[in-house]
Structure formats: C-alpha cells, structure tokens
Amino acid sequence: MKNSEYIKIYTGDALMVRRFVLELEDAGINAVVKDQTESARLAGFGGGILPGFQEIFVHQDELEKANKIIDDITSELEA
C-alpha cells in the first residue's frame, strides 16, 4: 500500500488481528486486513510474511484513534 492514505498499524497472528478489527469496527473505524501469504497461495505463488500473520491498515485520518484502541487492548492483555 505504498503511496496510499492507509497506514499499517499492526502485524500479527490472525486471532489477534480479528480481535483488533472487531474493536476498531465497534469504534467506527474501517480497517483493511492484508494477508500476503493467503493472497500468494490463492494466486499460486509462495511467499508473504510469516504464514498465519496478517497486517492491519487504517486510513490516516483514523490513525490516532486506532492506535489508542490497539494500545488499550495490548495493555489489557499484558496485565
């Protein structure tokens, strides 16, 4: 997503990505999930980041709010 108005805010396993995306959606933020490994597999190629890992992107206008949500959930899980 080079030259895009979307910014990557998280890379991690699919389970955590799903949790974050649900929380972001509850806050009215439309997140984009990118799974390079699955995309490569569907296209008949290998590669991507680590298998099972996905990336979350949000629009730059929602970046601050999205980062706060990610930080809050991460802090909650570490406590």
Gaussian input, Z-matrix of N, CA and C with variables (Angstrom, degrees):
# hf/3-21g

backbone

0 1
 N
 C     1     B1
 C     2     B2     1     A1
 N     3     B3     2     A2     1     D1
 C     4     B4     3     A3     2     D2
 C     5     B5     4     A4     3     D3
 N     6     B6     5     A5     4     D4
 C     7     B7     6     A6     5     D5
 C     8     B8     7     A7     6     D6
 N     9     B9     8     A8     7     D7
 C    10    B10     9     A9     8     D8
 C    11    B11    10    A10     9     D9
 N    12    B12    11    A11    10    D10
 C    13    B13    12    A12    11    D11
 C    14    B14    13    A13    12    D12
 N    15    B15    14    A14    13    D13
 C    16    B16    15    A15    14    D14
 C    17    B17    16    A16    15    D15
 N    18    B18    17    A17    16    D16
 C    19    B19    18    A18    17    D17
 C    20    B20    19    A19    18    D18
 N    21    B21    20    A20    19    D19
 C    22    B22    21    A21    20    D20
 C    23    B23    22    A22    21    D21
 N    24    B24    23    A23    22    D22
 C    25    B25    24    A24    23    D23
 C    26    B26    25    A25    24    D24
 N    27    B27    26    A26    25    D25
 C    28    B28    27    A27    26    D26
 C    29    B29    28    A28    27    D27
 N    30    B30    29    A29    28    D28
 C    31    B31    30    A30    29    D29
 C    32    B32    31    A31    30    D30
 N    33    B33    32    A32    31    D31
 C    34    B34    33    A33    32    D32
 C    35    B35    34    A34    33    D33
 N    36    B36    35    A35    34    D34
 C    37    B37    36    A36    35    D35
 C    38    B38    37    A37    36    D36
 N    39    B39    38    A38    37    D37
 C    40    B40    39    A39    38    D38
 C    41    B41    40    A40    39    D39
 N    42    B42    41    A41    40    D40
 C    43    B43    42    A42    41    D41
 C    44    B44    43    A43    42    D42
 N    45    B45    44    A44    43    D43
 C    46    B46    45    A45    44    D44
 C    47    B47    46    A46    45    D45
 N    48    B48    47    A47    46    D46
 C    49    B49    48    A48    47    D47
 C    50    B50    49    A49    48    D48
 N    51    B51    50    A50    49    D49
 C    52    B52    51    A51    50    D50
 C    53    B53    52    A52    51    D51
 N    54    B54    53    A53    52    D52
 C    55    B55    54    A54    53    D53
 C    56    B56    55    A55    54    D54
 N    57    B57    56    A56    55    D55
 C    58    B58    57    A57    56    D56
 C    59    B59    58    A58    57    D57
 N    60    B60    59    A59    58    D58
 C    61    B61    60    A60    59    D59
 C    62    B62    61    A61    60    D60
 N    63    B63    62    A62    61    D61
 C    64    B64    63    A63    62    D62
 C    65    B65    64    A64    63    D63
 N    66    B66    65    A65    64    D64
 C    67    B67    66    A66    65    D65
 C    68    B68    67    A67    66    D66
 N    69    B69    68    A68    67    D67
 C    70    B70    69    A69    68    D68
 C    71    B71    70    A70    69    D69
 N    72    B72    71    A71    70    D70
 C    73    B73    72    A72    71    D71
 C    74    B74    73    A73    72    D72
 N    75    B75    74    A74    73    D73
 C    76    B76    75    A75    74    D74
 C    77    B77    76    A76    75    D75
 N    78    B78    77    A77    76    D76
 C    79    B79    78    A78    77    D77
 C    80    B80    79    A79    78    D78
 N    81    B81    80    A80    79    D79
 C    82    B82    81    A81    80    D80
 C    83    B83    82    A82    81    D81
 N    84    B84    83    A83    82    D82
 C    85    B85    84    A84    83    D83
 C    86    B86    85    A85    84    D84
 N    87    B87    86    A86    85    D85
 C    88    B88    87    A87    86    D86
 C    89    B89    88    A88    87    D87
 N    90    B90    89    A89    88    D88
 C    91    B91    90    A90    89    D89
 C    92    B92    91    A91    90    D90
 N    93    B93    92    A92    91    D91
 C    94    B94    93    A93    92    D92
 C    95    B95    94    A94    93    D93
 N    96    B96    95    A95    94    D94
 C    97    B97    96    A96    95    D95
 C    98    B98    97    A97    96    D96
 N    99    B99    98    A98    97    D97
 C   100   B100    99    A99    98    D98
 C   101   B101   100   A100    99    D99
 N   102   B102   101   A101   100   D100
 C   103   B103   102   A102   101   D101
 C   104   B104   103   A103   102   D102
 N   105   B105   104   A104   103   D103
 C   106   B106   105   A105   104   D104
 C   107   B107   106   A106   105   D105
 N   108   B108   107   A107   106   D106
 C   109   B109   108   A108   107   D107
 C   110   B110   109   A109   108   D108
 N   111   B111   110   A110   109   D109
 C   112   B112   111   A111   110   D110
 C   113   B113   112   A112   111   D111
 N   114   B114   113   A113   112   D112
 C   115   B115   114   A114   113   D113
 C   116   B116   115   A115   114   D114
 N   117   B117   116   A116   115   D115
 C   118   B118   117   A117   116   D116
 C   119   B119   118   A118   117   D117
 N   120   B120   119   A119   118   D118
 C   121   B121   120   A120   119   D119
 C   122   B122   121   A121   120   D120
 N   123   B123   122   A122   121   D121
 C   124   B124   123   A123   122   D122
 C   125   B125   124   A124   123   D123
 N   126   B126   125   A125   124   D124
 C   127   B127   126   A126   125   D125
 C   128   B128   127   A127   126   D126
 N   129   B129   128   A128   127   D127
 C   130   B130   129   A129   128   D128
 C   131   B131   130   A130   129   D129
 N   132   B132   131   A131   130   D130
 C   133   B133   132   A132   131   D131
 C   134   B134   133   A133   132   D132
 N   135   B135   134   A134   133   D133
 C   136   B136   135   A135   134   D134
 C   137   B137   136   A136   135   D135
 N   138   B138   137   A137   136   D136
 C   139   B139   138   A138   137   D137
 C   140   B140   139   A139   138   D138
 N   141   B141   140   A140   139   D139
 C   142   B142   141   A141   140   D140
 C   143   B143   142   A142   141   D141
 N   144   B144   143   A143   142   D142
 C   145   B145   144   A144   143   D143
 C   146   B146   145   A145   144   D144
 N   147   B147   146   A146   145   D145
 C   148   B148   147   A147   146   D146
 C   149   B149   148   A148   147   D147
 N   150   B150   149   A149   148   D148
 C   151   B151   150   A150   149   D149
 C   152   B152   151   A151   150   D150
 N   153   B153   152   A152   151   D151
 C   154   B154   153   A153   152   D152
 C   155   B155   154   A154   153   D153
 N   156   B156   155   A155   154   D154
 C   157   B157   156   A156   155   D155
 C   158   B158   157   A157   156   D156
 N   159   B159   158   A158   157   D157
 C   160   B160   159   A159   158   D158
 C   161   B161   160   A160   159   D159
 N   162   B162   161   A161   160   D160
 C   163   B163   162   A162   161   D161
 C   164   B164   163   A163   162   D162
 N   165   B165   164   A164   163   D163
 C   166   B166   165   A165   164   D164
 C   167   B167   166   A166   165   D165
 N   168   B168   167   A167   166   D166
 C   169   B169   168   A168   167   D167
 C   170   B170   169   A169   168   D168
 N   171   B171   170   A170   169   D169
 C   172   B172   171   A171   170   D170
 C   173   B173   172   A172   171   D171
 N   174   B174   173   A173   172   D172
 C   175   B175   174   A174   173   D173
 C   176   B176   175   A175   174   D174
 N   177   B177   176   A176   175   D175
 C   178   B178   177   A177   176   D176
 C   179   B179   178   A178   177   D177
 N   180   B180   179   A179   178   D178
 C   181   B181   180   A180   179   D179
 C   182   B182   181   A181   180   D180
 N   183   B183   182   A182   181   D181
 C   184   B184   183   A183   182   D182
 C   185   B185   184   A184   183   D183
 N   186   B186   185   A185   184   D184
 C   187   B187   186   A186   185   D185
 C   188   B188   187   A187   186   D186
 N   189   B189   188   A188   187   D187
 C   190   B190   189   A189   188   D188
 C   191   B191   190   A190   189   D189
 N   192   B192   191   A191   190   D190
 C   193   B193   192   A192   191   D191
 C   194   B194   193   A193   192   D192
 N   195   B195   194   A194   193   D193
 C   196   B196   195   A195   194   D194
 C   197   B197   196   A196   195   D195
 N   198   B198   197   A197   196   D196
 C   199   B199   198   A198   197   D197
 C   200   B200   199   A199   198   D198
 N   201   B201   200   A200   199   D199
 C   202   B202   201   A201   200   D200
 C   203   B203   202   A202   201   D201
 N   204   B204   203   A203   202   D202
 C   205   B205   204   A204   203   D203
 C   206   B206   205   A205   204   D204
 N   207   B207   206   A206   205   D205
 C   208   B208   207   A207   206   D206
 C   209   B209   208   A208   207   D207
 N   210   B210   209   A209   208   D208
 C   211   B211   210   A210   209   D209
 C   212   B212   211   A211   210   D210
 N   213   B213   212   A212   211   D211
 C   214   B214   213   A213   212   D212
 C   215   B215   214   A214   213   D213
 N   216   B216   215   A215   214   D214
 C   217   B217   216   A216   215   D215
 C   218   B218   217   A217   216   D216
 N   219   B219   218   A218   217   D217
 C   220   B220   219   A219   218   D218
 C   221   B221   220   A220   219   D219
 N   222   B222   221   A221   220   D220
 C   223   B223   222   A222   221   D221
 C   224   B224   223   A223   222   D222
 N   225   B225   224   A224   223   D223
 C   226   B226   225   A225   224   D224
 C   227   B227   226   A226   225   D225
 N   228   B228   227   A227   226   D226
 C   229   B229   228   A228   227   D227
 C   230   B230   229   A229   228   D228
 N   231   B231   230   A230   229   D229
 C   232   B232   231   A231   230   D230
 C   233   B233   232   A232   231   D231
 N   234   B234   233   A233   232   D232
 C   235   B235   234   A234   233   D233
 C   236   B236   235   A235   234   D234

   B1=1.4455
   B2=1.5293
   B3=1.2897
   B4=1.4561
   B5=1.5257
   B6=1.3389
   B7=1.4601
   B8=1.5226
   B9=1.3014
   B10=1.4475
   B11=1.5164
   B12=1.3073
   B13=1.4595
   B14=1.5210
   B15=1.3457
   B16=1.4618
   B17=1.5205
   B18=1.3233
   B19=1.4551
   B20=1.5204
   B21=1.3355
   B22=1.4567
   B23=1.5284
   B24=1.3490
   B25=1.4619
   B26=1.5189
   B27=1.3367
   B28=1.4568
   B29=1.5155
   B30=1.3312
   B31=1.4593
   B32=1.5172
   B33=1.3234
   B34=1.4516
   B35=1.5135
   B36=1.3433
   B37=1.4570
   B38=1.5274
   B39=1.3230
   B40=1.4569
   B41=1.5222
   B42=1.3225
   B43=1.4594
   B44=1.5271
   B45=1.3238
   B46=1.4682
   B47=1.5290
   B48=1.3097
   B49=1.4630
   B50=1.5190
   B51=1.3220
   B52=1.4676
   B53=1.5279
   B54=1.3300
   B55=1.4731
   B56=1.5305
   B57=1.3236
   B58=1.4607
   B59=1.5244
   B60=1.3232
   B61=1.4596
   B62=1.5288
   B63=1.3191
   B64=1.4686
   B65=1.5271
   B66=1.3229
   B67=1.4650
   B68=1.5280
   B69=1.3146
   B70=1.4616
   B71=1.5263
   B72=1.3280
   B73=1.4684
   B74=1.5231
   B75=1.3403
   B76=1.4710
   B77=1.5238
   B78=1.3395
   B79=1.4647
   B80=1.5246
   B81=1.3285
   B82=1.4641
   B83=1.5156
   B84=1.3230
   B85=1.4637
   B86=1.5243
   B87=1.3136
   B88=1.4618
   B89=1.5252
   B90=1.3182
   B91=1.4563
   B92=1.5211
   B93=1.3292
   B94=1.4566
   B95=1.5195
   B96=1.3353
   B97=1.4622
   B98=1.5183
   B99=1.3209
   B100=1.4597
   B101=1.5225
   B102=1.3202
   B103=1.4593
   B104=1.5255
   B105=1.3116
   B106=1.4590
   B107=1.5170
   B108=1.3267
   B109=1.4537
   B110=1.5207
   B111=1.3251
   B112=1.4621
   B113=1.5183
   B114=1.3136
   B115=1.4646
   B116=1.5233
   B117=1.3262
   B118=1.4670
   B119=1.5235
   B120=1.3187
   B121=1.4652
   B122=1.5281
   B123=1.3281
   B124=1.4543
   B125=1.5323
   B126=1.3171
   B127=1.4629
   B128=1.5274
   B129=1.3423
   B130=1.4619
   B131=1.5108
   B132=1.3264
   B133=1.4582
   B134=1.5168
   B135=1.3118
   B136=1.4542
   B137=1.5090
   B138=1.3019
   B139=1.4560
   B140=1.5020
   B141=1.2993
   B142=1.4490
   B143=1.5184
   B144=1.3147
   B145=1.4554
   B146=1.5199
   B147=1.2694
   B148=1.4540
   B149=1.5208
   B150=1.3375
   B151=1.4664
   B152=1.5296
   B153=1.3281
   B154=1.4540
   B155=1.5146
   B156=1.3162
   B157=1.4583
   B158=1.5157
   B159=1.3263
   B160=1.4545
   B161=1.5259
   B162=1.3309
   B163=1.4585
   B164=1.5172
   B165=1.3366
   B166=1.4626
   B167=1.5172
   B168=1.3282
   B169=1.4596
   B170=1.5217
   B171=1.3368
   B172=1.4667
   B173=1.5233
   B174=1.3167
   B175=1.4570
   B176=1.5268
   B177=1.3100
   B178=1.4672
   B179=1.5258
   B180=1.3364
   B181=1.4604
   B182=1.5311
   B183=1.3333
   B184=1.4652
   B185=1.5239
   B186=1.3179
   B187=1.4531
   B188=1.5293
   B189=1.3011
   B190=1.4591
   B191=1.5298
   B192=1.3067
   B193=1.4646
   B194=1.5332
   B195=1.3270
   B196=1.4628
   B197=1.5264
   B198=1.3171
   B199=1.4697
   B200=1.5217
   B201=1.3271
   B202=1.4701
   B203=1.5260
   B204=1.3169
   B205=1.4643
   B206=1.5296
   B207=1.3250
   B208=1.4704
   B209=1.5254
   B210=1.3132
   B211=1.4768
   B212=1.5212
   B213=1.3288
   B214=1.4619
   B215=1.5289
   B216=1.3064
   B217=1.4710
   B218=1.5237
   B219=1.3246
   B220=1.4627
   B221=1.5210
   B222=1.3256
   B223=1.4667
   B224=1.5310
   B225=1.3158
   B226=1.4682
   B227=1.5248
   B228=1.3189
   B229=1.4541
   B230=1.5242
   B231=1.3251
   B232=1.4672
   B233=1.5244
   B234=1.3391
   B235=1.4672
   B236=1.5034
   A1=110.26
   A2=115.89
   A3=120.22
   A4=109.26
   A5=116.26
   A6=122.07
   A7=111.58
   A8=114.77
   A9=120.98
   A10=109.37
   A11=115.46
   A12=120.22
   A13=110.59
   A14=116.64
   A15=121.73
   A16=109.98
   A17=115.12
   A18=121.94
   A19=109.01
   A20=115.79
   A21=120.67
   A22=109.09
   A23=115.15
   A24=118.98
   A25=112.85
   A26=117.24
   A27=118.94
   A28=110.03
   A29=115.22
   A30=123.08
   A31=106.76
   A32=116.72
   A33=119.32
   A34=111.68
   A35=114.41
   A36=119.09
   A37=111.00
   A38=115.40
   A39=122.09
   A40=112.68
   A41=118.01
   A42=121.12
   A43=111.46
   A44=116.62
   A45=120.49
   A46=110.61
   A47=116.58
   A48=120.20
   A49=109.71
   A50=116.97
   A51=120.47
   A52=110.73
   A53=116.78
   A54=121.05
   A55=110.20
   A56=116.08
   A57=119.82
   A58=111.63
   A59=117.30
   A60=121.16
   A61=110.72
   A62=117.22
   A63=119.91
   A64=111.16
   A65=116.84
   A66=120.83
   A67=111.43
   A68=116.19
   A69=120.13
   A70=110.27
   A71=116.79
   A72=120.28
   A73=110.98
   A74=116.82
   A75=120.52
   A76=111.31
   A77=116.31
   A78=121.39
   A79=112.14
   A80=116.83
   A81=120.37
   A82=114.17
   A83=117.04
   A84=121.58
   A85=108.87
   A86=115.88
   A87=121.07
   A88=109.43
   A89=115.25
   A90=120.70
   A91=110.22
   A92=115.83
   A93=122.67
   A94=107.07
   A95=116.12
   A96=121.09
   A97=108.08
   A98=114.98
   A99=121.23
   A100=108.37
   A101=116.10
   A102=122.17
   A103=107.52
   A104=116.52
   A105=121.06
   A106=112.15
   A107=117.14
   A108=119.97
   A109=110.88
   A110=117.50
   A111=121.06
   A112=110.85
   A113=117.84
   A114=120.78
   A115=110.71
   A116=116.25
   A117=120.39
   A118=110.68
   A119=116.47
   A120=120.31
   A121=110.79
   A122=116.25
   A123=120.00
   A124=112.11
   A125=115.90
   A126=120.10
   A127=112.32
   A128=116.56
   A129=120.20
   A130=113.89
   A131=116.94
   A132=121.74
   A133=109.11
   A134=116.30
   A135=120.68
   A136=108.57
   A137=116.27
   A138=119.00
   A139=113.18
   A140=114.96
   A141=121.75
   A142=109.17
   A143=115.97
   A144=118.51
   A145=106.35
   A146=121.10
   A147=122.13
   A148=110.77
   A149=117.35
   A150=119.71
   A151=111.28
   A152=116.11
   A153=120.71
   A154=113.78
   A155=117.25
   A156=120.46
   A157=109.87
   A158=114.18
   A159=121.29
   A160=109.05
   A161=114.90
   A162=121.48
   A163=109.25
   A164=115.72
   A165=121.09
   A166=108.26
   A167=115.06
   A168=122.44
   A169=108.65
   A170=116.13
   A171=121.18
   A172=108.24
   A173=115.39
   A174=120.45
   A175=108.81
   A176=116.83
   A177=121.25
   A178=112.70
   A179=117.98
   A180=120.97
   A181=112.38
   A182=116.85
   A183=121.69
   A184=112.37
   A185=116.85
   A186=122.15
   A187=113.45
   A188=117.78
   A189=121.14
   A190=111.21
   A191=116.39
   A192=121.40
   A193=110.66
   A194=117.02
   A195=122.10
   A196=111.21
   A197=117.17
   A198=120.47
   A199=111.46
   A200=116.85
   A201=121.09
   A202=110.13
   A203=117.43
   A204=121.54
   A205=110.52
   A206=116.75
   A207=121.12
   A208=110.09
   A209=117.36
   A210=121.96
   A211=111.83
   A212=116.83
   A213=120.60
   A214=111.64
   A215=116.69
   A216=120.45
   A217=109.97
   A218=117.07
   A219=120.65
   A220=111.00
   A221=116.61
   A222=120.85
   A223=110.56
   A224=116.50
   A225=121.80
   A226=110.95
   A227=117.03
   A228=121.38
   A229=112.72
   A230=116.86
   A231=120.97
   A232=112.47
   A233=117.49
   A234=121.08
   A235=112.41
   D1=45.97
   D2=176.94
   D3=-69.78
   D4=151.27
   D5=-178.62
   D6=53.57
   D7=43.76
   D8=-177.48
   D9=-122.67
   D10=162.43
   D11=175.15
   D12=-88.81
   D13=5.03
   D14=178.61
   D15=-102.24
   D16=140.71
   D17=-174.96
   D18=-124.76
   D19=135.19
   D20=178.93
   D21=-72.81
   D22=129.07
   D23=-179.80
   D24=-115.81
   D25=-13.22
   D26=-178.01
   D27=-160.79
   D28=144.15
   D29=169.97
   D30=-132.41
   D31=127.43
   D32=179.78
   D33=-175.74
   D34=-170.03
   D35=-176.29
   D36=-70.85
   D37=158.62
   D38=-173.42
   D39=-60.12
   D40=-33.71
   D41=-179.37
   D42=-65.25
   D43=-46.47
   D44=178.73
   D45=-67.46
   D46=-39.55
   D47=178.59
   D48=-58.87
   D49=-43.98
   D50=-179.70
   D51=-61.79
   D52=-42.30
   D53=178.81
   D54=-61.09
   D55=-47.98
   D56=-179.61
   D57=-62.81
   D58=-43.27
   D59=-178.39
   D60=-62.74
   D61=-40.95
   D62=178.01
   D63=-61.58
   D64=-43.08
   D65=178.85
   D66=-66.79
   D67=-39.95
   D68=178.41
   D69=-64.23
   D70=-43.19
   D71=178.84
   D72=-62.82
   D73=-39.52
   D74=177.66
   D75=-60.35
   D76=-29.20
   D77=179.28
   D78=-89.29
   D79=3.71
   D80=178.39
   D81=83.73
   D82=16.84
   D83=179.83
   D84=-100.66
   D85=126.67
   D86=177.96
   D87=-90.90
   D88=102.83
   D89=-179.66
   D90=-90.89
   D91=149.74
   D92=175.66
   D93=-110.83
   D94=127.11
   D95=178.73
   D96=-104.61
   D97=130.27
   D98=179.95
   D99=-118.51
   D100=124.90
   D101=179.25
   D102=-121.56
   D103=92.58
   D104=-174.75
   D105=-65.51
   D106=-35.45
   D107=-179.07
   D108=-65.78
   D109=-45.87
   D110=179.19
   D111=-66.52
   D112=-39.64
   D113=178.06
   D114=-62.21
   D115=-42.83
   D116=179.15
   D117=-65.40
   D118=-40.57
   D119=179.85
   D120=-63.26
   D121=-44.84
   D122=-179.40
   D123=-64.93
   D124=-29.91
   D125=179.81
   D126=-85.43
   D127=-6.66
   D128=179.09
   D129=90.93
   D130=15.53
   D131=179.41
   D132=-115.02
   D133=163.39
   D134=171.86
   D135=-100.25
   D136=174.65
   D137=173.76
   D138=115.29
   D139=-163.16
   D140=-174.91
   D141=100.57
   D142=-175.94
   D143=175.57
   D144=-75.15
   D145=-151.02
   D146=-178.84
   D147=-70.90
   D148=141.28
   D149=178.66
   D150=-56.45
   D151=135.21
   D152=179.75
   D153=86.64
   D154=-5.32
   D155=179.41
   D156=-98.24
   D157=142.24
   D158=-178.76
   D159=-131.35
   D160=165.69
   D161=178.78
   D162=-120.80
   D163=143.74
   D164=175.89
   D165=-111.77
   D166=130.77
   D167=176.49
   D168=-119.71
   D169=144.41
   D170=173.68
   D171=-131.93
   D172=158.33
   D173=177.06
   D174=-65.67
   D175=143.77
   D176=-176.59
   D177=-57.54
   D178=-28.71
   D179=178.89
   D180=-69.08
   D181=-20.56
   D182=-178.56
   D183=-106.83
   D184=7.34
   D185=-173.63
   D186=-59.12
   D187=-49.76
   D188=-176.73
   D189=-61.18
   D190=-46.91
   D191=-179.86
   D192=-63.96
   D193=-41.79
   D194=-179.83
   D195=-65.41
   D196=-43.89
   D197=179.08
   D198=-61.51
   D199=-37.60
   D200=177.88
   D201=-62.26
   D202=-43.37
   D203=179.43
   D204=-63.75
   D205=-45.79
   D206=178.75
   D207=-60.71
   D208=-46.18
   D209=179.43
   D210=-61.81
   D211=-42.01
   D212=179.72
   D213=-63.18
   D214=-45.23
   D215=-179.91
   D216=-65.81
   D217=-43.56
   D218=179.88
   D219=-61.23
   D220=-43.36
   D221=179.05
   D222=-64.01
   D223=-40.57
   D224=178.56
   D225=-61.43
   D226=-41.91
   D227=-178.81
   D228=-71.31
   D229=-29.36
   D230=-179.81
   D231=-80.98
   D232=-17.53
   D233=-177.39
   D234=-75.89

